[in-house]
Every structure is written in C-alpha cells, then in structure tokens.
C-alpha cells in the first residue's frame, strides 16, 4: 500500500503543477496576443471581443492579464486600467 500511495501522491502533485503551469502560460499567450494585436493597430475593445481572447479567458482572467507589466507598458496605463475595470465589473 505504501508504494502505491506514494505513486498516487506524486502523480497528483504533477497534475496540480501542470494545471497551474498551463494557466500561467495561457495568460502569457493572451498577454502577448493583446500586445501584438494592439501594435498592429487594433483597438483594445476589438481585441478583448476577439474570439481568441473570449474563448480562453474569463472576465476575471482578462482583468489579471490587463494588469501584467508588458500589457500596461504596451497599451498605456490609462487604457489598461480602464479595460481591467470594465472586465472586472462584467
């Protein structure tokens, strides 16, 4: 029982680490997408309504992405704060 239990706990730990790791990388990908599309000239509202963003993030996750330093720098502090407030109130 001891060895099987240890294997189970190890796999459970791996699962939890991978679960949170994929969330982090997903938020990084969304942040990179927002910055890239903004650099291409799209409006922030258009980007946040894009199916790529909407299908991958909840409003709370989008608000967290909008607070990331690289997004704030690319969009400007006012635009990022306005978008974060709008998403968190949704």
N, C-alpha and C positions, 0 to 999 in steps of 0.2 A: 504494500500500500504506500509506503513512504516514497519509493522511487516514482511511482505513477503520479502521486500527488505533486511531487516536485516538478515533474514534467508538465503537468497541467498548469501549475502556478507560473512556470516560466513562459509557457505559450500564452497564457492570459496576459502577462506583463508585456510580451511582444505585441500582442493585439492592441492593447491600450496605447503603447508608444506609437505604433503605426497609425492608429486612429487620430491621435493628436498631431502627429507629424504631417499627415495628409491635409489636415485643416490649415496648418501653418503654410504649407506650400500652396494650397489653394488660394489663401488670402494674398500670398506673394504674387501669384499669377494674375489675380484680379487687379491688384495694385499696378502691376506692370502694364496690363491691358488698358487701364484707365489713363495712365500717363502716356502710353504710346498713342492712343486714340485722340487724346487732348492735343498732343504735339502735331497730329495730322490735321487739326483744325476743327474737330467735332466739339459741340457744346457739351458741357458736363451733364446737362439734363438728358441729352440724346444718348450719351454713353451709359448713364445709370438706367435708362429704359431699355437698353440693348438686351436681347435675349441671353447673350453670353453671360452678362452680369446677373440678370434677374433669375436665371435658372440655376445659378451656382451659389448664390448668397441670399440669406435672409436680410431684411432691413437692418437688423442689429449688426450683422456681419459687415454690411456695406458701410455702416456708420463707423465701425472699427477700422475698416480699410481706409476710409477717408481721413482718419487721424494719423496714418502712417507718415513718417517724415518725408519720404520721397514723393508721396502724393501731395502733401501740403506744399512742398517746395515747387513742384511742377504746376500746380493749379493756382497757387497763391493762397495765403492764409484765409482770406475772406471767402473765396469760393468754396474751399474745403470745409470751413466751419458751417457755412450756410447749407451745404449738402448733407453734412453729418447731422445737423439739427433737423432737416427735413426728413431724413431717413429714420431717425430715432422717434420722431413723432408719428410716423406711419403705423 
